[in-house]
Amino acid sequence: MAHQPYLYLKLLLRNNLLLDLDEYVLIDTAQNGLVCNFMAMRLASAFQPIVKTNGEVIGREALLRPSLLEHGELAPNSAFEVAIQANRLVLFDRLVRTLHLLNHANGFAEHELLFLNVHPRLLTSVSDHGRTFEQILHYYSVPTSHVVIEVKESAAEDSARLAEAVNNYRSLGYQIAVDDFGATASGINKIMNRQRSYYSLISGRGYAEVDRVLSLRPDIVKLDSSVIRAAEHIDAAASVIHGLVDIFHGIGAQVAIEGIENAAQLEIARNTGADLLQGYHVAQPAFAARGPLCRNGCIAA
């Protein structure tokens, strides 16, 4: 890539985020877009479209695609674990988010939302949430309102610190999404096992899993892939999803259903009243250099 257009950006990153792009060997590739190196890992960004039920793309979730320089692909969680073990998580997170932003800015429309995941440890251990990253957004003329910070409420051990982090991000204009609601024991399987009806669910009584999400007042709630899989095989699950959608709509939040992998799941998701859809059957992740990969464009209206 040309050196001069990135000169000021490099100075900004070095002075404000303590990131030296030259140190991390940032290069532009034909296949994967911008990539960089970190502790014997090659880091790349892929983006999965998030669409309305009519197929309109409203944004993309940035997904880390790491690989070992000598041994091939690496799971994203494993890459973060490498950084944690080296006591470099904050630096690694800053580098990853910057890489995602650069690739998104180079490859996709300005009006689209950029969904960024934040590691749970950073939510409860860092106090100045989102402020330093805001300066990089300003460099690219990206308003913070176009960035959706995804948090996993079930992964945060300190609810008070999580709420503080969410409020810090919100005060700077970022949107907030609760990610993976319904995963493990904190979501829909536990709710369904209580054998309560849709009407009991929307009465809002006794569901701590739901109450924790409501207390954060997110802009978007993303239902975990296990939710739509359950609805494909358990009749009661679809009713529970309807109830959850109504509850979250009640606080003004949009509801997204993740992990849609086949036509049956897509049909169920559309019938729940959810606002947004995501999954391999809807649109596959793609590197910015190649543009979006959607089946039949994106899902049909």
ChimeraX attribute file (.defattr): number of C-alpha atoms within 10 A of each C-alpha:
attribute: neighborCount
match mode: 1-to-1
recipient: residues
	/A:1	10
	/A:2	8
	/A:3	8
	/A:4	9
	/A:5	9
	/A:6	12
	/A:7	10
	/A:8	12
	/A:9	15
	/A:10	18
	/A:11	15
	/A:12	17
	/A:13	20
	/A:14	13
	/A:15	11
	/A:16	13
	/A:17	18
	/A:18	14
	/A:19	19
	/A:20	16
	/A:21	20
	/A:22	11
	/A:23	10
	/A:24	16
	/A:25	13
	/A:26	17
	/A:27	14
	/A:28	15
	/A:29	12
	/A:30	10
	/A:31	10
	/A:32	18
	/A:33	22
	/A:34	23
	/A:35	22
	/A:36	21
	/A:37	21
	/A:38	19
	/A:39	13
	/A:40	11
	/A:41	19
	/A:42	22
	/A:43	26
	/A:44	23
	/A:45	28
	/A:46	24
	/A:47	28
	/A:48	23
	/A:49	30
	/A:50	27
	/A:51	22
	/A:52	19
	/A:53	22
	/A:54	14
	/A:55	18
	/A:56	15
	/A:57	18
	/A:58	14
	/A:59	23
	/A:60	24
	/A:61	23
	/A:62	25
	/A:63	21
	/A:64	22
	/A:65	20
	/A:66	24
	/A:67	19
	/A:68	17
	/A:69	15
	/A:70	9
	/A:71	9
	/A:72	10
	/A:73	13
	/A:74	17
	/A:75	13
	/A:76	15
	/A:77	11
	/A:78	11
	/A:79	22
	/A:80	18
	/A:81	14
	/A:82	17
	/A:83	17
	/A:84	14
	/A:85	9
	/A:86	10
	/A:87	11
	/A:88	13
	/A:89	19
	/A:90	16
	/A:91	13
	/A:92	19
	/A:93	17
	/A:94	17
	/A:95	23
	/A:96	22
	/A:97	19
	/A:98	19
	/A:99	23
	/A:100	27
	/A:101	23
	/A:102	19
	/A:103	24
	/A:104	26
	/A:105	18
	/A:106	14
	/A:107	17
	/A:108	18
	/A:109	10
	/A:110	16
	/A:111	11
	/A:112	17
	/A:113	23
	/A:114	27
	/A:115	25
	/A:116	21
	/A:117	19
	/A:118	14
	/A:119	18
	/A:120	17
	/A:121	15
	/A:122	16
	/A:123	21
	/A:124	19
	/A:125	13
	/A:126	12
	/A:127	13
	/A:128	11
	/A:129	21
	/A:130	20
	/A:131	13
	/A:132	13
	/A:133	17
	/A:134	17
	/A:135	17
	/A:136	19
	/A:137	18
	/A:138	11
	/A:139	12
	/A:140	13
	/A:141	11
	/A:142	19
	/A:143	16
	/A:144	23
	/A:145	15
	/A:146	18
	/A:147	22
	/A:148	25
	/A:149	26
	/A:150	23
	/A:151	25
	/A:152	20
	/A:153	22
	/A:154	22
	/A:155	14
	/A:156	18
	/A:157	12
	/A:158	13
	/A:159	16
	/A:160	11
	/A:161	16
	/A:162	23
	/A:163	18
	/A:164	16
	/A:165	22
	/A:166	24
	/A:167	17
	/A:168	17
	/A:169	19
	/A:170	20
	/A:171	12
	/A:172	15
	/A:173	17
	/A:174	21
	/A:175	22
	/A:176	25
	/A:177	28
	/A:178	25
	/A:179	21
	/A:180	26
	/A:181	24
	/A:182	22
	/A:183	18
	/A:184	13
	/A:185	11
	/A:186	18
	/A:187	21
	/A:188	24
	/A:189	17
	/A:190	15
	/A:191	21
	/A:192	18
	/A:193	8
	/A:194	8
	/A:195	10
	/A:196	12
	/A:197	15
	/A:198	18
	/A:199	11
	/A:200	14
	/A:201	22
	/A:202	18
	/A:203	12
	/A:204	14
	/A:205	10
	/A:206	11
	/A:207	16
	/A:208	13
	/A:209	18
	/A:210	21
	/A:211	13
	/A:212	14
	/A:213	18
	/A:214	17
	/A:215	11
	/A:216	18
	/A:217	20
	/A:218	22
	/A:219	20
	/A:220	23
	/A:221	28
	/A:222	23
	/A:223	26
	/A:224	21
	/A:225	19
	/A:226	21
	/A:227	25
	/A:228	26
	/A:229	17
	/A:230	17
	/A:231	19
	/A:232	18
	/A:233	11
	/A:234	12
	/A:235	10
	/A:236	16
	/A:237	21
	/A:238	21
	/A:239	18
	/A:240	25
	/A:241	25
	/A:242	18
	/A:243	22
	/A:244	24
	/A:245	22
	/A:246	20
	/A:247	19
	/A:248	22
	/A:249	18
	/A:250	12
	/A:251	13
	/A:252	13
	/A:253	20
	/A:254	20
	/A:255	25
	/A:256	26
	/A:257	28
	/A:258	24
	/A:259	21
	/A:260	25
	/A:261	17
	/A:262	12
	/A:263	11
	/A:264	13
	/A:265	21
	/A:266	22
	/A:267	12
	/A:268	18
	/A:269	27
	/A:270	16
	/A:271	13
	/A:272	19
	/A:273	19
	/A:274	25
	/A:275	19
	/A:276	24
	/A:277	28
	/A:278	26
	/A:279	21
	/A:280	17
	/A:281	18
	/A:282	28
	/A:283	26
	/A:284	17
	/A:285	20
	/A:286	19
	/A:287	24
	/A:288	24
	/A:289	20
	/A:290	13
	/A:291	14
	/A:292	21
	/A:293	18
	/A:294	17
	/A:295	13
	/A:296	9
	/A:297	11
	/A:298	20
	/A:299	19
	/A:300	11
	/A:301	8
